[in-house]
Amino acid sequence: MTIRAKLTLSITLMFAVALGALGYLNIKVAKLQVVAETIEKSEIIEDTVRQAARDALIQADDLLLLSYVKFLREQFPSLSYVQITWIRGDVARSNVIGKKDPKNPALEKRTVKETDPANAGNKIMLEIGIDKNILAARGNDDLARLKRNILRFFGISLIIIAIFSDWFSRKLTQPLAALSHVASEIGKGKLGVRLEWDSKDEVGELVDGFNHMSLRLEELDHMKKDFVSAVTHELRSPLGAIESFLNLMKRKMVGGIPQEPEQFLLYFNRIQTNVHRLSGFISDLLDVAKIERGKMECTLKPIRIQDVASEVVQFFEAKSQEQGVRVQSLLDPNLTPVEGDADRLRQVFVNLLSNALKFTPKGGQIAIKGEQFRENGNRFLEVSVLDTGKGMDKEDLNSLFKKFQQGKNITTAKGTRGTGLGLFIIKSIVEAHGGKVSVRSTLGKGSQFLFNLKMT
């Protein structure tokens, strides 16, 4: 059964139960009114007969009571009979007006006693028989008419409610049907499909969330393709180079002794470079896997951040001279130690300087600087890596620090193209230190990457 059918049936049943309960209550109240009116009419008949007996005693006229009772039986068809007993001293005589029917279950008997106020010895005993069926006949007719009207109203209302429920259900499930169709399209591989639905309610929020999911799936698909492409390139290029250099080295071998040792050593160094490249790529992937599992471990202890920065600058000295870029650390040698993991922070500096060298032209400069500040009673060091490279626009800035995300400038970068994991790893390492990482950049003028560390 579809959601639309279930919703239609549920709403119809709900209204049917409500209308049924309302009709039942009306009938119940009407029955109580009939009973109350029956009791009231019975009491009126009793009071009328009682008054007639009192008047007959006062006027000492027995015929007056007999005549009046006969008249009352004509006025009240429900007055089945009246048995009158006159008591004068020790003498009693009775007279019955009407007909007793002891087999009638609807017959109600009432006993009334009246005493002559002038002579206590004179009394009249009255046994009044009232037929409740006749008394309640009119009320029962009205009740039957009410039941028929309620049933008629119930039937018409149920038809109207069923039509309204179907319309309402169709209106409510229409976006769900549309979402189901879009989901089917996504299942067929058409990622990024959107559903246009203009509403500000929960359904609109659901559609917005679905559209966001669809776009995110499209982004993830592109990221997957980029990742596969990057991994293929990162693995194939160095492996292909290693295979080529090994073949060249094999040709240079004669009798197990390398010929042209200098050329042989050059091939060996290039193989080593490609092996380091592969090792770095695998390490990045392993670091990302640790971050995803929440197992990025940093052992924090007091370290001299200026020594770590100087060591990394020396590491890039040869490469920076080859590219004609000046790299220097301007951190104060007397800085107070910071709380950090030297190996992880070294990884941060290596990634930042490596990126800076890729985008800084010949004659440019790269510098590491530091500035102290206080926050909530603690001292922090804000470390920045500045370059005079190409810079980035707002679109590129928005894609930074995300896995496998690279800016448009990557196509003009010097050296091998990365996988877009470096800045994501940097962000995770800095956050593991309890700090934050940010970037400032102006297109054509350079970039500045900043992160802060707590000082001891």
Secondary structure, 3 states (H helix, E strand, C coil): CCHHHHHHHHHHHHHHHHHHHHHHHHHHHHHHHHHHHHHHHHHHHHHHHHHHHHHHHHHCCHHHHHHHHHHHHHHCCCEEEEEEEEEECCEEEEEEEECCCCCCCCEEEEEEEEECCCCCCEEEEEEEEEEHHHHCHHHHHHHHHHHHHHHHHHHHHHHHHHHHHHHHHHHHHHHHHHHHHHHHHHHCCCCCCCCCCCCCCHHHHHHHHHHHHHHHHHHHHHHHHHHHHHHHHHHHHHHHHHHHHHHHHHHCEECCEECCHHHHHHHHHHHHHHHHHHHHHHHHHHHHHHHHCCCCCCCCEEECHHHHHHHHHHHCHHHHHHHCCEEEECCCCCCCCEEECHHHHHHHHHHHHHHHHHHCCCCCEEEEEEEEEEECCEEEEEEEEEECCCCCCHHHHHCCCCCCCCCHHHHHCCCCCCCCCHHHHHHHHHHHCCCCEEEEEECCCEEEEEEEEEEC
